[in-house]
Amino acid sequence: MPKEFERILVPVDGSEVAKKAAKKALALAQSLDTKVVVMHVINIDLYVYQTEIVKPSEIPLQELIQREAQSYLNEIVNLGEQMGITVSKKLVEGHPAEEIIQEAKKDDLIVIGCKGRTGLDRLLLGSVAENVARHASSPVMLVK
């Protein structure tokens, strides 16, 4: 019998909801014996609106953002390893919803948290999750 999903795509942004979604995706991948890709999309425009203040340093902002993104990805990879699941990482720049939709293939399942880090609750079910759910051609699981 063919697998229902070739892989599970898990977009993460470092939020608690994204971590919860990743844990659900890993448990599902374990039971379905399928691959997992954890993805982070760097959207530099949104960093201007974050409440956290980036202190001036010798490290360029882009490098700080990439380090933070890698830490989100590594956290999920490590969690997968603890569960015996191989998780591959993908880090890209662009508009999050567009990049997630573009990455998802027909036989993928996207597992995404409803709200991200922006704190603009309704503006952003998170707007990324809502946009992905409305426009992706592959199935989407929203995690509250």
Backbone bond lengths (Angstrom), bond angles and torsions (degrees), N, CA, C in turn:
res aa  C-N    CA-C-N  psi(-1)  N-CA   C-N-CA  omega(-1)  CA-C   N-CA-C  phi
1 M - - - 1.455 - - 1.527 108.91 -
2 P 1.329 118.52 129.51 1.464 120.06 -179.33 1.539 111.30 -70.25
3 K 1.312 114.41 153.26 1.463 119.70 177.99 1.525 109.57 -67.74
4 E 1.312 115.15 144.34 1.461 119.63 177.20 1.525 110.52 -69.45
5 F 1.340 116.73 -38.71 1.459 121.70 -179.90 1.518 109.27 -126.89
6 E 1.324 116.43 133.02 1.462 121.11 176.07 1.525 110.60 -71.14
7 R 1.323 115.30 -38.69 1.462 120.07 -179.83 1.518 108.98 -158.18
8 I 1.316 114.25 163.22 1.462 121.21 175.93 1.520 107.10 -113.23
9 L 1.321 115.52 125.23 1.457 122.56 179.04 1.525 107.95 -99.33
10 V 1.340 115.72 125.43 1.462 121.08 -175.56 1.531 109.85 -123.17
11 P 1.329 117.46 97.70 1.468 119.66 175.59 1.532 109.58 -74.44
12 V 1.325 116.91 133.99 1.468 121.18 179.07 1.522 110.34 -129.94
13 D 1.336 114.63 150.94 1.464 120.36 178.82 1.519 112.35 -132.27
14 G 1.321 116.89 8.59 1.460 120.16 179.96 1.514 113.94 91.82
15 S 1.326 118.11 -7.07 1.459 120.97 -179.11 1.529 110.10 -76.85
16 E 1.327 115.83 161.84 1.460 120.94 177.80 1.523 110.73 -64.68
17 V 1.322 117.29 -36.81 1.468 120.57 179.14 1.526 110.21 -65.30
18 A 1.324 117.18 -38.48 1.472 120.41 177.88 1.526 110.69 -65.80
19 K 1.325 116.83 -38.62 1.473 120.18 177.31 1.529 110.68 -64.74
20 K 1.323 115.89 -40.64 1.465 120.60 178.06 1.528 109.80 -62.64
21 A 1.325 116.94 -43.63 1.469 121.38 178.19 1.525 110.54 -62.34
22 A 1.331 116.31 -41.13 1.470 120.49 179.61 1.530 110.65 -63.39
23 K 1.318 117.43 -41.33 1.465 120.41 178.63 1.526 111.07 -63.06
24 K 1.330 116.77 -41.15 1.471 120.19 177.05 1.520 110.13 -64.31
25 A 1.326 116.94 -41.49 1.466 121.08 -179.88 1.525 110.84 -63.51
26 L 1.321 116.97 -41.51 1.465 120.75 179.71 1.530 111.05 -65.55
27 A 1.321 117.18 -41.45 1.469 120.51 177.88 1.530 110.09 -63.45
28 L 1.314 116.68 -40.90 1.458 121.23 178.36 1.532 110.56 -66.08
29 A 1.313 116.74 -43.23 1.471 121.29 178.83 1.525 110.64 -61.38
30 Q 1.316 115.87 -38.48 1.462 120.69 179.39 1.538 110.50 -63.61
31 S 1.327 116.21 -43.44 1.466 119.16 -178.52 1.528 112.22 -74.51
32 L 1.333 117.46 -29.09 1.469 120.94 -179.46 1.527 112.77 -93.69
33 D 1.335 116.07 -6.84 1.460 121.40 -176.42 1.534 110.87 52.95
34 T 1.325 114.82 57.51 1.457 120.36 -178.64 1.525 111.18 -128.36
35 K 1.319 116.20 165.15 1.467 122.12 -178.14 1.526 110.92 -78.05
36 V 1.337 114.47 155.64 1.463 121.02 177.18 1.521 108.71 -127.82
37 V 1.338 114.91 135.83 1.461 121.60 172.32 1.519 106.42 -121.61
38 V 1.319 116.14 120.40 1.458 120.80 175.75 1.520 106.74 -98.30
39 M 1.324 115.98 134.34 1.470 121.19 -171.44 1.524 110.61 -131.94
40 H 1.312 114.33 141.42 1.464 120.11 171.69 1.520 107.73 -129.82
41 V 1.324 115.19 134.33 1.461 120.58 177.80 1.513 108.48 -109.91
42 I 1.316 115.70 120.01 1.459 120.35 177.32 1.519 108.56 -82.38
43 N 1.317 114.94 116.82 1.460 121.92 176.67 1.524 105.73 -117.11
44 I 1.300 117.15 91.31 1.461 122.62 -172.06 1.520 112.05 -60.04
45 D 1.321 118.43 -32.14 1.464 121.18 179.35 1.522 111.82 -57.13
46 L 1.330 117.58 -36.92 1.467 120.22 -178.49 1.521 112.75 -71.22
47 Y 1.320 118.02 -24.93 1.457 119.71 -178.99 1.522 112.14 -64.89
48 V 1.293 117.38 -23.09 1.460 121.53 177.18 1.526 110.07 -65.52
49 Y 1.332 116.42 -31.19 1.453 121.10 -175.21 1.522 114.23 -93.16
50 Q 1.291 117.84 -2.76 1.464 120.16 -179.77 1.528 110.05 -67.59
51 T 1.315 115.65 150.50 1.460 119.82 -179.87 1.520 111.85 -80.05
52 E 1.325 116.31 -21.25 1.456 118.91 179.00 1.528 109.00 -72.53
53 I 1.292 116.31 138.32 1.459 120.88 179.27 1.517 108.76 -97.62
54 V 1.314 115.47 126.48 1.460 120.05 176.34 1.521 106.54 -87.37
55 K 1.317 116.54 118.07 1.457 120.87 -179.22 1.521 109.97 -74.76
56 P 1.315 116.33 144.36 1.463 118.64 178.42 1.525 110.25 -58.88
57 S 1.283 115.67 138.53 1.456 119.78 177.06 1.514 108.12 -152.88
58 E 1.296 114.59 -178.93 1.452 119.05 -179.88 1.517 111.26 -82.37
59 I 1.324 117.07 -11.31 1.457 120.87 -179.91 1.524 108.11 -87.83
60 P 1.325 118.24 125.18 1.466 120.10 179.28 1.532 111.98 -59.78
61 L 1.323 116.58 149.91 1.460 122.09 -178.33 1.525 111.62 -54.82
62 Q 1.310 117.68 -42.31 1.467 121.24 -179.46 1.536 110.71 -57.78
63 E 1.314 116.71 -41.72 1.465 120.30 179.76 1.525 111.04 -67.39
64 L 1.328 117.41 -38.96 1.464 121.13 176.91 1.531 110.58 -61.76
65 I 1.312 116.24 -43.91 1.460 121.69 -179.76 1.528 110.01 -63.41
66 Q 1.322 117.03 -42.80 1.460 120.68 179.96 1.527 111.34 -66.23
67 R 1.317 117.22 -38.99 1.473 120.38 177.73 1.529 110.78 -63.02
68 E 1.331 115.72 -44.10 1.461 120.49 178.91 1.529 109.78 -62.05
69 A 1.316 117.60 -43.64 1.466 121.91 179.17 1.523 111.11 -62.38
70 Q 1.322 116.98 -43.46 1.464 120.48 178.61 1.528 110.79 -61.69
71 S 1.328 116.92 -35.46 1.469 118.82 179.63 1.529 110.38 -67.27
72 Y 1.339 118.72 -37.49 1.469 121.49 175.77 1.523 109.72 -61.15
73 L 1.332 115.78 -47.10 1.459 120.84 -177.87 1.529 110.98 -64.55
74 N 1.323 116.34 -46.07 1.469 120.72 -178.72 1.529 112.09 -62.02
75 E 1.321 116.66 -35.46 1.468 120.06 179.11 1.538 110.33 -60.21
76 I 1.323 117.19 -41.93 1.467 120.79 -179.32 1.531 110.55 -74.19
77 V 1.330 117.09 -38.37 1.462 120.60 176.45 1.524 109.50 -59.17
78 N 1.325 117.71 -45.81 1.466 122.10 179.51 1.522 111.86 -63.35
79 L 1.305 116.66 -40.66 1.461 120.98 177.26 1.532 109.92 -62.35
80 G 1.327 116.13 -42.53 1.462 120.52 176.93 1.517 111.91 -61.19
81 E 1.335 116.78 -43.76 1.468 121.01 179.00 1.527 111.04 -59.23
82 Q 1.332 116.44 -40.49 1.467 120.62 178.24 1.525 111.47 -62.15
83 M 1.332 116.55 -27.60 1.466 121.55 -179.58 1.532 111.82 -94.76
84 G 1.335 116.84 -0.02 1.457 120.68 -178.57 1.515 114.05 79.52
85 I 1.336 116.51 22.90 1.458 121.96 -178.52 1.527 108.94 -112.21
86 T 1.320 116.34 131.68 1.451 120.21 174.94 1.519 108.63 -83.99
87 V 1.306 115.89 124.79 1.456 121.98 -178.69 1.522 108.00 -119.06
88 S 1.323 116.83 126.93 1.462 119.20 174.77 1.523 108.71 -98.09
89 K 1.346 115.19 154.27 1.463 122.25 -175.53 1.515 110.50 -109.47
90 K 1.332 114.64 148.92 1.454 120.19 174.05 1.522 107.42 -141.72
91 L 1.329 116.18 125.42 1.463 122.68 178.47 1.519 107.36 -123.07
92 V 1.333 116.39 121.28 1.466 120.97 -179.18 1.523 109.62 -135.31
93 E 1.308 115.54 165.95 1.464 121.69 174.45 1.515 108.77 -113.62
94 G 1.318 115.71 145.55 1.460 120.29 177.54 1.515 110.79 148.23
95 H 1.324 115.59 -162.07 1.458 121.47 176.79 1.526 107.28 -82.45
96 P 1.335 118.16 122.03 1.463 120.35 -171.99 1.532 114.96 -52.14
97 A 1.314 118.64 -53.17 1.471 119.76 -176.91 1.523 111.03 -60.65
98 E 1.310 117.05 -44.04 1.465 120.56 -179.25 1.523 111.61 -62.55
99 E 1.321 116.69 -43.24 1.472 120.40 -179.07 1.527 111.51 -67.46
100 I 1.326 116.90 -38.68 1.465 121.01 178.92 1.526 109.70 -65.24
101 I 1.323 117.11 -47.11 1.461 121.86 179.94 1.528 110.19 -61.86
102 Q 1.316 116.16 -41.82 1.467 120.38 179.87 1.535 111.27 -65.38
103 E 1.318 117.13 -37.50 1.470 121.06 -178.72 1.529 112.11 -71.31
104 A 1.323 116.46 -34.03 1.469 120.45 -176.66 1.522 110.74 -69.74
105 K 1.305 113.95 133.89 1.454 120.13 177.66 1.527 108.91 -103.95
106 K 1.305 117.13 168.67 1.458 123.27 -174.55 1.532 113.20 -55.92
107 D 1.313 117.57 -36.45 1.463 120.68 -177.57 1.527 113.47 -97.56
108 D 1.313 117.09 19.63 1.462 122.15 178.38 1.519 110.40 -97.71
109 L 1.316 114.74 159.17 1.456 122.57 168.47 1.521 105.91 -116.44
110 I 1.326 116.52 129.87 1.463 120.97 175.85 1.524 106.78 -98.32
111 V 1.331 116.39 125.88 1.463 121.16 176.25 1.525 106.22 -115.92
112 I 1.332 116.28 115.96 1.468 120.88 -172.22 1.527 110.19 -137.46
113 G 1.322 115.21 143.66 1.461 121.17 175.80 1.515 110.56 -73.98
114 C 1.332 115.79 147.16 1.470 120.78 -177.11 1.520 114.15 -68.89
115 K 1.302 117.36 -34.94 1.462 119.82 -178.00 1.509 109.35 -129.57
116 G 1.311 115.44 139.26 1.452 120.12 -179.11 1.504 112.94 -103.65
117 R 1.307 116.21 -149.16 1.463 122.70 -172.03 1.509 114.70 -87.24
118 T 1.293 119.65 -5.92 1.448 120.63 -170.99 1.516 114.11 -67.37
119 G 1.353 117.00 -31.83 1.453 119.26 -179.29 1.515 113.02 78.32
120 L 1.307 117.73 3.97 1.459 120.83 178.59 1.529 109.26 -96.33
121 D 1.314 115.45 38.18 1.458 126.69 -173.59 1.527 115.98 6.65
122 R 1.274 119.69 -91.91 1.462 121.05 -171.98 1.528 111.85 -65.75
123 L 1.297 116.01 -38.32 1.456 118.36 -178.40 1.505 111.58 -58.25
124 L 1.268 114.88 -48.04 1.478 115.59 -173.70 1.444 109.10 -108.52
125 L 4.221 129.55 29.87 1.416 115.36 174.07 1.498 100.08 1.26
126 G 0.914 146.81 2.95 1.445 160.48 -55.11 1.500 105.95 -24.64
127 S 1.285 115.53 144.09 1.461 118.06 -179.04 1.520 110.63 -62.30
128 V 1.322 118.54 -29.17 1.465 121.16 178.09 1.525 109.44 -65.49
129 A 1.324 117.96 -50.19 1.464 121.40 -179.65 1.524 110.65 -61.49
130 E 1.314 116.70 -42.63 1.464 120.07 179.88 1.522 110.93 -64.25
131 N 1.307 116.77 -43.47 1.464 122.04 179.23 1.529 110.68 -62.75
132 V 1.319 116.90 -43.98 1.463 121.19 178.71 1.528 109.84 -62.88
133 A 1.340 116.90 -46.33 1.464 120.69 -178.68 1.528 111.61 -61.72
134 R 1.299 117.20 -37.07 1.471 121.00 -177.96 1.524 113.19 -77.07
135 H 1.329 117.42 -32.62 1.463 119.53 -168.28 1.526 115.95 -113.94
136 A 1.312 118.60 -12.04 1.465 119.93 -178.55 1.530 109.82 -72.43
137 S 1.313 116.21 142.66 1.469 119.94 177.25 1.529 111.27 -85.68
138 S 1.322 117.08 -13.46 1.458 120.92 177.64 1.527 109.27 -98.04
139 P 1.338 116.99 162.42 1.464 119.68 179.13 1.524 111.63 -63.60
140 V 1.339 115.53 148.53 1.467 121.67 -178.80 1.529 108.54 -129.19
141 M 1.331 115.27 130.88 1.461 121.32 173.56 1.521 107.05 -108.33
142 L 1.357 116.26 119.64 1.444 121.48 177.44 1.522 108.95 -95.24
143 V 1.320 116.40 129.84 1.466 121.30 -179.30 1.523 108.07 -110.42
144 K 1.344 115.13 124.78 1.478 120.13 179.92 1.503 110.27 -83.68
